[in-house]
Each structure stands twice: as C-alpha cells, then as structure tokens.
Amino acid sequence: MHALERVMQVAVIEASRIVEQGGAIVWLQLALAFFGMVFIAERMFFFHRARVNVSDLMIGLRNHARKRAFAEARHEAARAPGPVARVAHAVLLRPDLPRVDLRDIAQEAGQLEVPRIERNVRAILGVALLTPLLGMLGTILGLVDVFQKMSERGGLAGPNELSGGVFQSLVTTALGLMIAIVMYLFYLYFLGRARRLMHRLERAGIESVNMVCDSRIHDPNEDAPGEGGEGSK
C-alpha cells in the first residue's frame, strides 16, 4: 500500500509539473477535455435509457391493437423509455386516421427525436478537432519563446531556455493528440449508435402504422367510425 501511495504521489507531482511547464495552452486543452467527458457521460446515459427491444415492444403493442385496445397500447408505449416508444405512442394517439396521415405522424415524430439523438455528438467532435489545433498553437508559442530568448542573448541560448521551449511544444502537441484520439473514438461510437437508433425509429414508425391499419381489417365499425370503437371517441 505504501509503495502504491508513493507511486500515485509521484505521478500527481509529475503531472502537475507537466501542466505547469506546458503553459496556458495545456489548461485550455484540459478544460476542453473536461467538457468532452461531460458530453460523453450525458450521451452514455441517454443511449442507455433509449435502449429498448423494438421487437418485444411492437409485439406487445400489436397484441393490444388486434383487440382494438388502443388505450392499453398507448399506456404500454408511454411506460417504455426512449424515442422508439414515443414514435409508436404518437401513432397510437390517432388510430382512426387513414394510413397516409398516420405515416406523416410517424415521420414527424421521428424528426422531432433526431435533435435529441444528435445532441452533444457534434460537440464531442468539436473537442476532438480543437485540442490538436491548440497543441499546434502551443508548439508555435514554445518555439517563438525559444527564438525570442535567443534574440535577447544575441543569437545564443542556454540549454535551459531551449529545453523549456521545446518541452512546452512537445507537451501541448502530445496532450492535444491524446485528447483528440479519445474524443474522436467516442464520436464515432456515438455516431454509430445514433444511426442505429434512427433506423429503429423508422422501423417503429412503419410497424406502428401497419399495426393500426391491420387492426381495422376485422373491425365492423371501420366504415362507420362515428358509431363506436375507441377511434371514434
């Protein structure tokens, strides 16, 4: 335990020394990395809550729709989390409308979910793009500092001045690349999950429309919607 604590203390001291010598650019990179981790945590939580088995959900809703029990179907869709259930719920709210109108409702409900699905994904990409640019800026500033000290000394500079400027250049560049790689990998991961989720939205919308329309085949009140059935209420 004492050896582990000693190693951790050395690592913390070394990290603080690197951050201190890296300059203000390192603090900006760390701030961007912090916001990037916040965005990643938010997206992780969102996609975890949005995870639902579309097949199981649609089977349960279809069983209610076959009985024209749309109130129970709406209740089950409302209880299920995520955008897929919300699209199905939007269609089930108007079971008496024709297929064309139901298809429009499903499409509009899916479009309303797209901003929620894509939220903060571009922000993660922004962090991945900005941190290496800041690293390049830190590299340039470090070299400028070296040349400035050399000019002040008549074209000569000691090893301390040279090592300080080069160290700052290497730290900002390396840190920027490390943050960018991690953030870009998370961006690709969330982009893939977002596309798969939008595909499930389309599937849920199509199946919901078909489910409602199929329930009318054996409905004796289909030609007279004002005489009964839940759709006429």
MOFENWO-V891115 format. One record per residue. SS is DSSP state (A for helix, B for strand, O for the rest). PSI is psi in degrees with one decimal (none if undefined). D_LAST is the distance of its C-alpha to the last C-alpha in Angstrom with 1 decimal. Layout:
ss,psi,d_last
SS,PSI,D_LAST
SS,PSI,D_LAST
//
This chain:
ss,psi,d_last
O,-42.8,71.2
A,-38.2,73.8
A,-40.0,74.2
A,-42.9,70.4
A,-39.5,70.3
A,-42.5,73.3
A,-41.2,71.6
A,-40.8,68.5
A,-42.7,70.6
A,-40.2,72.5
A,-40.8,69.3
A,-43.8,67.9
A,-42.3,71.2
A,-40.5,71.4
A,-41.8,67.9
A,-35.9,68.5
A,-39.7,71.8
A,-43.3,70.1
A,-40.8,67.4
A,-42.4,70.2
A,-21.4,72.3
A,-23.0,69.4
O,-168.3,68.9
A,-28.2,66.0
A,-38.1,64.4
A,-39.6,63.9
A,-38.0,62.0
A,-41.3,59.7
A,-41.2,59.2
A,-36.7,58.4
A,-43.9,56.0
A,-39.5,54.1
A,-38.1,54.2
A,-48.1,52.8
A,-37.4,49.8
A,-40.1,49.4
A,-34.6,49.2
A,-44.4,46.6
A,-39.7,44.5
A,-43.5,45.1
A,-40.2,44.1
A,-42.1,40.8
A,-37.4,40.0
A,-45.7,41.0
A,-40.9,38.6
A,-50.5,35.8
A,-26.6,36.3
A,-42.3,36.8
A,-30.5,33.4
A,-6.5,31.8
O,117.8,33.4
O,145.6,30.8
O,107.3,31.1
A,-39.4,28.7
A,-47.2,29.2
A,-40.5,28.4
A,-46.5,25.3
A,-32.6,24.0
A,-44.5,25.0
A,-42.6,23.0
A,-37.0,19.8
A,-35.7,20.5
A,-39.2,20.8
A,-40.0,17.4
A,-34.7,15.9
A,-29.0,17.9
O,4.4,16.2
O,26.5,12.7
O,70.3,12.7
A,-25.1,11.5
A,-43.6,11.3
A,-37.9,15.0
A,-42.6,15.8
A,-38.7,14.8
A,-41.6,16.8
A,-39.1,19.7
A,-35.8,19.8
A,-30.5,19.8
A,-28.9,22.7
O,137.0,24.7
O,161.4,27.1
O,165.2,28.0
A,-27.9,26.7
A,-46.3,25.9
A,-33.6,23.1
A,-35.7,21.8
A,-45.3,21.6
A,-38.7,19.7
A,-38.2,17.3
A,-38.0,16.8
A,-40.3,16.0
A,-15.3,13.5
O,-22.1,11.5
O,65.5,10.6
O,-10.9,10.6
O,-3.6,9.5
O,155.9,12.5
O,167.7,15.9
A,-40.6,18.7
A,-44.5,20.7
A,-37.8,18.1
A,-37.7,17.4
A,-39.2,21.2
A,-39.3,21.6
A,-43.6,19.2
A,-40.3,21.2
A,-43.1,24.4
A,-40.1,23.7
A,-38.9,22.7
A,-38.8,25.9
A,-32.8,28.0
A,-25.2,26.9
A,-19.4,28.3
A,-47.1,31.6
A,-34.6,33.2
A,-37.3,32.6
A,-39.2,34.1
A,0.4,37.1
O,133.5,37.7
O,-4.3,41.4
A,-44.0,42.4
A,-29.6,44.3
A,-38.4,45.8
A,-40.8,47.3
A,-37.7,48.7
A,-41.3,50.1
A,-41.5,52.0
A,-30.9,53.3
A,-33.9,54.6
A,-36.6,56.0
A,-41.9,58.0
A,-29.3,60.5
A,-40.4,60.9
A,-35.0,61.8
A,-40.3,64.2
A,-38.8,65.9
A,-41.5,66.2
A,-36.7,67.8
A,-45.6,70.2
A,-42.9,71.3
A,-38.1,71.7
A,-41.2,73.8
A,-37.4,76.0
A,-39.3,76.4
A,-39.2,77.5
A,-49.1,80.1
A,-32.6,81.5
A,-42.3,81.6
A,-34.8,83.6
A,-40.7,85.9
A,-34.2,86.5
A,-24.1,87.3
O,21.8,90.0
O,35.5,91.5
O,4.4,89.7
O,147.2,90.1
O,144.1,87.7
O,170.0,88.1
A,-31.0,86.2
A,-44.2,84.1
A,-42.8,82.8
A,-45.2,82.1
A,-35.8,80.4
A,-46.6,78.2
A,-40.9,76.9
A,-38.0,76.5
A,-43.7,74.7
A,-41.0,72.2
A,-44.2,71.6
A,-39.0,71.1
A,-49.6,68.8
A,-39.2,66.3
A,-47.1,66.2
A,-43.1,65.8
A,-41.5,63.2
A,-41.7,61.2
A,-40.1,61.3
A,-45.7,60.3
A,-41.9,57.3
A,-40.9,56.3
A,-46.2,56.5
A,-46.6,54.3
A,-37.4,51.7
A,-34.9,51.6
A,-42.6,51.1
A,-36.5,48.1
A,-46.3,46.8
A,-38.0,47.0
A,-48.4,45.4
A,-31.9,42.4
A,-41.6,42.2
A,-41.2,41.9
A,-36.3,39.2
A,-42.4,37.2
A,-40.0,37.5
A,-37.3,36.5
A,-39.3,33.5
A,-32.8,32.4
A,-39.1,32.9
A,-34.1,30.5
A,-45.8,27.9
A,-42.2,28.2
A,-44.7,28.1
A,-39.9,25.0
A,-45.2,23.2
A,-45.6,24.4
A,-34.0,23.6
A,-43.2,20.1
A,-46.7,19.4
A,-37.7,21.2
A,-44.9,19.4
A,-42.8,15.9
A,-36.8,17.4
A,-28.2,19.4
O,-14.8,16.6
O,-9.4,15.6
O,-43.0,19.1
O,18.4,18.8
O,114.4,15.2
O,-16.9,15.7
O,6.9,12.4
O,-38.1,13.2
O,-11.1,14.9
O,74.5,12.4
A,-17.9,9.0
A,-4.0,8.0
A,-3.0,9.4
O,-174.8,7.6
O,153.6,7.1
A,-28.3,5.4
A,-19.6,5.6
A,-3.6,3.7
O,none,0.0
//
